[in-house]
Amino acid sequence: MDSPYRPCEPSIFVNPANPKEMVAGIVLDKIGYSEDGGTTWKLQLLESSYGVYGDPVITADYDGNFYYAHLADPEGRGRAGDSWLDRIVVQKSTDGGKTWNNGSYAGHRPPADQDKQWLAVDPDNNHLYMTWTEFDDYGSNDPSDHSRILFARSLDQGESWSEAIPISEQEGNCLDGDQTTEGAVPAVGPDGEIYVAWSYDEKIFFDRSEDGGESWLDRDVTICDQPGGWDIDIPGLGRANGMPITATDLSNSKFKGRIYVNFCDQRNGSDDTDVWLVYSDDKGNTWSDPVRVNDDPIGKHQFFTWMSVDPMTGAIYIVFYDRRDHSDETTDVYVAWSFDGGQTFVNRKVSDTPFIPNTRVFFGDYNNISAYDGVVRPIWTRMDGDRTSILTALINF
């Protein structure tokens, strides 16, 4: 397709109203949709008067409407424009991803920059919740410039958004590193609670709202340490991160209501990045010790994790890159799953062949996975030389 940006940062979502339908968003402005469970795909470019500038996030409500959240560039000039990253845009499709509206937006607070957003949907009322990082000035080393986690909601299925409010107690810097507040991914509990976790200063923090986002905890909860921080060095990549992913069990399983947070860190050493899971059964007040998701011996890198908890079964599915079988930068893709509330995990390789990334090409900041009633679709970026491609695996339980 005609785009100067190599594909990366894929996001995917299985339609809860029709699991054979799924939509994927891909950097910078690509959209893919499938009507046969992911076997075949049709691709097109997404357009909006607000600009489409990457960080694709796909979700769907329980009426079957899809939403594509992304960064903004109204002037179409990228970093050279004054309006680059001036809001978070959310476009809507009512026909399975074939067509999209022009979009609505949240967080228009110039001159601040809005970045790294994610979406969640309340299954009871289809309210949309979004969290992201606001930078006073992205990349600034001025100590008076800060970053914070913002929240906004839509009560009309994406037609409009509330005013953005800060929910992080502490503010970070604007350098897009360990001292920046980043990685906010919202999740909805079985009684409409809104949960979100993020990374900052080698720790993972958590906040909660029990009234639809009107109010939040007076003090953020510290979930656990994140040794080495979220900004992780992985050989062969220009940059990598271990930002947390938050999800809840909405099913009728014995773990209904459990909150999960999945992340990576280097507590076992800079040559051994691992994938971790923590959970809470009391709405985030207290947390378990971290459970190691990858089941290989100590000493190899696992990185770029993402998690989905099946809302029908409560099963946990986690996708990540893995170098357990190699002594160099050769990389596979694994999916791990747990049917016992995160106590134990089965690991399986899902990539057909390995690949070797390189620092010449931007590899993106995340992959993704979506699960609904046993239909599990991981999605990831592969690199061959200077060429990137996006793949999925058709996993059905």
C-alpha positions as CSV (number, residue, x, y, z in Angstrom):
1,M,0.0,0.0,0.0
2,D,1.2,3.5,-0.7
3,S,2.6,4.7,2.6
4,P,6.1,5.9,3.6
5,Y,5.9,4.2,6.9
6,R,6.7,0.5,7.4
7,P,3.9,-1.5,9.0
8,C,4.3,-2.0,12.8
9,E,2.4,-1.5,16.1
10,P,-0.6,-3.7,15.1
11,S,-3.8,-3.7,17.2
12,I,-6.6,-6.3,16.7
13,F,-10.0,-6.9,18.1
14,V,-12.5,-9.7,17.7
15,N,-16.1,-8.5,17.4
16,P,-18.1,-9.8,20.5
17,A,-21.3,-9.5,18.4
18,N,-19.8,-11.7,15.7
19,P,-16.5,-13.4,16.4
20,K,-15.9,-14.1,12.7
21,E,-15.4,-10.4,12.2
22,M,-12.2,-8.8,13.3
23,V,-10.4,-5.5,12.6
24,A,-6.7,-4.6,12.8
25,G,-5.0,-1.2,12.9
26,I,-1.5,-0.8,11.7
27,V,1.0,2.1,11.7
28,L,0.7,4.6,10.3
29,D,-2.8,4.8,8.9
30,K,-3.7,1.3,7.8
31,I,-6.8,-0.7,8.5
32,G,-7.5,-4.3,7.9
33,Y,-10.8,-6.2,8.3
34,S,-11.7,-9.9,8.1
35,E,-15.1,-11.5,7.8
36,D,-13.9,-15.1,8.0
37,G,-12.2,-15.3,11.4
38,G,-8.9,-13.9,10.2
39,T,-8.2,-16.3,7.3
40,T,-8.4,-13.5,4.7
41,W,-8.1,-9.8,5.1
42,K,-8.9,-6.6,3.1
43,L,-6.7,-3.6,3.6
44,Q,-7.3,0.1,3.2
45,L,-6.0,3.5,4.4
46,L,-7.8,5.4,7.2
47,E,-8.5,9.1,6.7
48,S,-9.7,11.9,9.0
49,S,-9.7,15.6,8.9
50,Y,-7.9,15.5,12.3
51,G,-5.0,13.5,10.7
52,V,-4.1,9.8,11.3
53,Y,-0.6,9.6,12.9
54,G,-0.1,6.2,14.3
55,D,-0.5,4.4,17.7
56,P,-3.4,2.4,16.4
57,V,-5.8,1.0,19.0
58,I,-8.8,-1.1,18.0
59,T,-11.7,-2.1,20.1
60,A,-15.4,-3.0,19.6
61,D,-18.5,-2.5,21.7
62,Y,-21.1,-5.2,22.4
63,D,-23.4,-3.9,19.6
64,G,-20.6,-4.8,17.2
65,N,-19.3,-1.2,16.4
66,F,-15.6,-0.9,16.0
67,Y,-13.5,2.0,17.2
68,Y,-10.0,3.0,16.0
69,A,-8.2,5.4,18.3
70,H,-5.0,7.1,17.0
71,L,-2.8,10.1,17.3
72,A,-3.6,13.4,15.5
73,D,-1.9,15.5,12.9
74,P,-4.5,18.0,11.6
75,E,-2.0,20.0,9.6
76,G,-0.6,17.0,7.9
77,R,3.0,18.2,8.6
78,G,4.0,15.7,11.2
79,R,6.6,16.9,13.7
80,A,7.0,20.1,11.7
81,G,3.4,21.2,12.5
82,D,2.2,23.0,15.5
83,S,-0.9,20.7,15.8
84,W,1.0,17.4,15.8
85,L,-0.2,15.2,18.7
86,D,-2.7,17.9,19.8
87,R,-5.5,15.4,20.6
88,I,-6.5,11.7,20.6
89,V,-8.9,10.8,17.7
90,V,-11.4,8.0,17.8
91,Q,-13.1,6.9,14.5
92,K,-16.1,4.6,14.4
93,S,-17.2,1.8,12.0
94,T,-20.7,0.3,12.0
95,D,-20.1,-2.2,9.2
96,G,-17.2,-4.4,10.5
97,G,-14.4,-2.0,9.5
98,K,-15.4,-1.4,5.9
99,T,-16.1,2.3,6.3
100,W,-15.3,4.8,9.1
101,N,-16.6,8.2,10.1
102,N,-14.4,11.3,10.4
103,G,-14.0,10.7,14.2
104,S,-14.4,12.5,17.5
105,Y,-11.6,13.5,19.8
106,A,-10.5,13.8,23.4
107,G,-7.8,15.7,25.2
108,H,-7.5,18.8,22.9
109,R,-5.4,20.9,25.4
110,P,-2.9,22.9,23.3
111,P,0.0,23.3,23.5
112,A,0.3,20.0,25.3
113,D,1.0,16.8,23.3
114,Q,-1.2,13.7,23.7
115,D,0.3,10.3,23.2
116,K,0.1,6.5,23.8
117,Q,-3.6,6.0,24.3
118,W,-5.8,2.9,24.9
119,L,-9.5,2.1,25.0
120,A,-11.9,0.0,27.0
121,V,-15.6,-0.7,26.7
122,D,-18.2,-1.3,29.5
123,P,-20.2,-4.4,28.3
124,D,-23.3,-3.3,30.2
125,N,-23.8,0.1,28.6
126,N,-21.2,0.4,25.8
127,H,-19.5,3.4,27.5
128,L,-16.0,4.0,26.1
129,Y,-13.1,4.8,28.4
130,M,-9.7,6.1,27.3
131,T,-6.5,6.7,29.1
132,W,-3.2,8.2,27.7
133,T,-0.1,10.2,28.5
134,E,-0.1,14.0,28.2
135,F,3.3,15.7,27.7
136,D,3.6,19.4,28.4
137,D,6.1,19.3,25.5
138,Y,7.1,15.9,24.1
139,G,10.8,15.3,24.3
140,S,11.5,18.4,26.4
141,N,14.3,18.3,28.9
142,D,13.0,21.4,30.7
143,P,12.4,20.4,34.4
144,S,9.3,22.5,34.4
145,D,7.7,20.3,31.7
146,H,5.9,17.2,33.0
147,S,3.9,14.2,31.9
148,R,0.7,12.8,33.5
149,I,-2.0,10.1,32.8
150,L,-5.3,11.5,31.5
151,F,-8.8,10.0,31.3
152,A,-11.8,10.7,29.2
153,R,-15.1,8.9,28.5
154,S,-17.7,8.7,25.9
155,L,-21.3,7.9,26.9
156,D,-22.7,8.0,23.4
157,Q,-20.6,5.3,21.6
158,G,-17.9,7.6,20.4
159,E,-19.9,10.5,19.2
160,S,-18.4,12.9,21.8
161,W,-16.0,12.8,24.7
162,S,-15.8,14.3,28.2
163,E,-13.2,16.8,29.2
164,A,-9.9,15.1,29.9
165,I,-8.9,14.8,33.6
166,P,-5.6,13.8,35.2
167,I,-5.7,10.7,37.3
168,S,-2.0,10.0,38.1
169,E,-1.0,11.4,41.5
170,Q,2.7,11.8,40.4
171,E,3.9,13.6,37.3
172,G,6.9,12.5,35.3
173,N,9.2,14.2,32.9
174,C,8.7,14.5,29.1
175,L,11.7,12.5,27.9
176,D,9.8,9.3,27.0
177,G,11.7,7.1,29.4
178,D,11.6,5.6,32.8
179,Q,10.9,8.9,34.5
180,T,7.9,9.5,32.3
181,T,4.4,8.3,33.3
182,E,3.4,5.9,30.5
183,G,1.6,2.7,29.6
184,A,-1.9,3.5,30.8
185,V,-4.3,0.8,29.6
186,P,-7.9,0.9,31.0
187,A,-10.0,-2.1,31.9
188,V,-13.6,-2.4,33.1
189,G,-14.7,-4.6,36.0
190,P,-17.9,-6.7,36.3
191,D,-19.7,-3.9,38.2
192,G,-18.6,-1.1,35.9
193,E,-15.4,-0.3,37.8
194,I,-12.7,1.3,35.7
195,Y,-9.1,0.1,36.4
196,V,-5.9,1.4,35.0
197,A,-2.2,0.8,35.6
198,W,0.9,2.5,34.3
199,S,4.7,2.7,34.8
200,Y,6.8,5.4,36.3
201,D,10.2,5.5,38.2
202,E,10.7,1.7,38.2
203,K,7.3,1.0,39.7
204,I,3.8,0.1,38.4
205,F,1.0,2.3,39.7
206,F,-2.7,1.7,39.8
207,D,-5.9,3.8,40.0
208,R,-9.6,3.0,40.2
209,S,-12.9,4.6,39.7
210,E,-16.2,3.1,40.9
211,D,-18.5,5.8,39.5
212,G,-17.9,5.7,35.8
213,G,-14.8,8.0,35.9
214,E,-16.3,10.8,37.9
215,S,-13.9,10.3,40.8
216,W,-10.7,8.3,41.4
217,L,-8.6,7.2,44.4
218,D,-7.0,10.0,46.4
219,R,-3.7,8.1,46.3
220,D,-2.4,5.8,43.6
221,V,-1.7,2.2,44.7
222,T,1.8,0.9,44.1
223,I,1.4,-2.6,42.5
224,C,5.0,-3.7,42.5
225,D,8.5,-2.7,41.6
226,Q,9.6,-2.8,37.9
227,P,13.4,-3.3,38.2
228,G,15.2,-1.6,35.3
229,G,12.0,0.5,34.5
230,W,9.7,0.2,31.5
231,D,12.3,1.6,29.0
232,I,14.2,-1.7,28.2
233,D,17.3,-2.3,26.1
234,I,16.8,-5.3,23.8
235,P,19.7,-6.2,21.4
236,G,18.7,-5.5,17.8
237,L,16.0,-3.0,18.6
238,G,16.2,0.8,18.6
239,R,14.0,0.8,21.6
240,A,11.7,-1.5,23.6
241,N,9.4,-1.2,26.6
242,G,7.8,-3.3,29.3
243,M,4.7,-1.1,29.9
244,P,1.9,-2.7,31.8
245,I,-1.3,-4.1,30.3
246,T,-4.4,-4.1,32.5
247,A,-7.4,-6.6,32.0
248,T,-10.2,-8.1,34.1
249,D,-12.1,-11.3,34.3
250,L,-15.7,-10.5,33.2
251,S,-16.7,-14.1,32.9
252,N,-18.6,-16.3,35.3
253,S,-15.5,-18.2,36.2
254,K,-14.3,-18.7,39.8
255,F,-12.0,-15.7,39.2
256,K,-14.7,-13.3,38.1
257,G,-13.7,-9.8,39.0
258,R,-9.9,-10.5,39.3
259,I,-7.7,-7.8,37.9
260,Y,-4.6,-8.7,36.0
261,V,-1.6,-6.6,35.1
262,N,0.9,-8.0,32.6
263,F,4.4,-6.4,32.1
264,C,8.1,-7.0,31.3
265,D,11.1,-6.1,33.4
266,Q,14.8,-7.1,33.9
267,R,14.7,-8.1,37.6
268,N,16.7,-11.2,36.5
269,G,19.4,-9.1,34.8
270,S,19.9,-6.9,31.8
271,D,20.5,-10.0,29.6
272,D,17.2,-11.7,30.7
273,T,14.0,-9.7,30.1
274,D,11.0,-11.7,31.4
275,V,7.2,-11.5,31.1
276,W,5.3,-11.1,34.4
277,L,1.7,-11.2,35.7
278,V,0.3,-9.9,38.9
279,Y,-3.4,-10.0,40.0
280,S,-5.7,-8.5,42.6
281,D,-9.0,-9.9,44.1
282,D,-10.0,-6.9,46.1
283,K,-10.4,-4.2,43.4
284,G,-6.7,-3.4,43.3
285,N,-6.1,-2.7,47.0
286,T,-3.6,-5.5,47.3
287,W,-1.7,-7.5,44.7
288,S,-0.1,-10.9,44.3
289,D,3.6,-11.5,43.9
290,P,4.7,-11.5,40.2
291,V,4.2,-14.8,38.4
292,R,6.7,-15.5,35.6
293,V,4.8,-16.2,32.4
294,N,7.6,-17.5,30.2
295,D,8.7,-20.9,31.3
296,D,12.2,-21.2,29.8
297,P,15.4,-21.4,31.9
298,I,16.9,-18.1,33.2
299,G,19.0,-16.2,30.7
300,K,17.1,-15.3,27.5
301,H,15.0,-12.3,26.5
302,Q,11.2,-12.3,26.3
303,F,9.7,-8.9,25.4
304,F,6.9,-6.7,24.0
305,T,4.1,-8.5,25.9
306,W,0.3,-8.0,25.5
307,M,-2.6,-9.7,27.2
308,S,-6.3,-10.4,26.6
309,V,-8.6,-12.1,29.1
310,D,-11.5,-13.9,27.4
311,P,-14.7,-12.3,28.7
312,M,-16.7,-15.5,28.2
313,T,-14.3,-18.0,29.8
314,G,-11.9,-16.0,31.9
315,A,-8.9,-17.6,30.2
316,I,-5.7,-15.4,30.0
317,Y,-3.8,-15.2,26.8
318,I,-0.4,-13.4,26.5
319,V,1.7,-12.8,23.4
320,F,5.4,-11.9,23.4
321,Y,8.6,-12.1,21.5
322,D,11.0,-14.9,22.6
323,R,14.6,-15.7,22.2
324,R,14.8,-18.9,24.3
325,D,15.9,-21.1,21.4
326,H,18.7,-18.8,20.2
327,S,22.0,-17.4,21.3
328,D,21.8,-14.2,19.2
329,E,19.1,-11.7,18.1
330,T,17.0,-14.4,16.3
331,T,13.4,-14.0,17.6
332,D,10.3,-16.1,17.7
333,V,6.7,-15.3,18.8
334,Y,5.1,-17.2,21.6
335,V,1.6,-17.2,23.1
336,A,1.1,-18.3,26.8
337,W,-2.3,-19.1,28.3
338,S,-3.6,-19.8,31.7
339,F,-6.9,-21.4,32.7
340,D,-6.3,-21.2,36.4
341,G,-6.4,-17.5,37.1
342,G,-2.7,-16.9,36.3
343,Q,-1.2,-19.5,38.6
344,T,0.4,-21.5,35.8
345,F,1.0,-20.9,32.1
346,V,1.4,-23.1,29.0
347,N,3.8,-21.6,26.4
348,R,3.6,-22.3,22.7
349,K,5.5,-21.0,19.7
350,V,3.1,-19.5,17.2
351,S,5.5,-18.1,14.6
352,D,6.3,-20.4,11.7
353,T,9.9,-19.2,11.3
354,P,12.1,-16.9,13.4
355,F,13.4,-13.5,12.2
356,I,16.2,-11.1,13.1
357,P,15.3,-7.4,13.7
358,N,17.7,-4.5,13.1
359,T,18.0,-1.0,14.5
360,R,17.8,0.6,11.1
361,V,14.0,0.2,10.9
362,F,11.5,1.4,13.5
363,F,10.0,-1.8,14.9
364,G,7.1,-0.2,16.9
365,D,6.3,-0.1,20.6
366,Y,3.8,-2.9,21.0
367,N,1.9,-5.9,19.6
368,N,-1.6,-7.0,20.6
369,I,-3.9,-10.0,21.2
370,S,-7.7,-10.3,21.4
371,A,-9.8,-13.2,22.7
372,Y,-13.5,-13.9,22.7
373,D,-15.2,-17.2,23.6
374,G,-12.1,-19.2,22.6
375,V,-11.4,-17.3,19.4
376,V,-7.8,-16.0,20.1
377,R,-6.0,-13.8,17.7
378,P,-2.5,-12.5,18.5
379,I,-0.9,-10.0,16.1
380,W,2.7,-9.0,15.7
381,T,5.3,-7.3,13.6
382,R,8.0,-9.4,11.8
383,M,11.1,-8.0,10.2
384,D,13.0,-9.4,7.2
385,G,16.0,-7.2,6.3
386,D,14.5,-3.7,6.1
387,R,11.0,-5.0,5.4
388,T,8.3,-5.4,8.1
389,S,5.1,-7.3,7.9
390,I,2.2,-8.0,10.1
391,L,1.1,-11.5,11.0
392,T,-1.6,-13.2,13.1
393,A,-2.2,-16.8,14.2
394,L,-5.6,-18.5,14.1
395,I,-5.9,-20.0,17.6
396,N,-9.3,-21.5,18.5
397,F,-10.1,-23.2,21.9
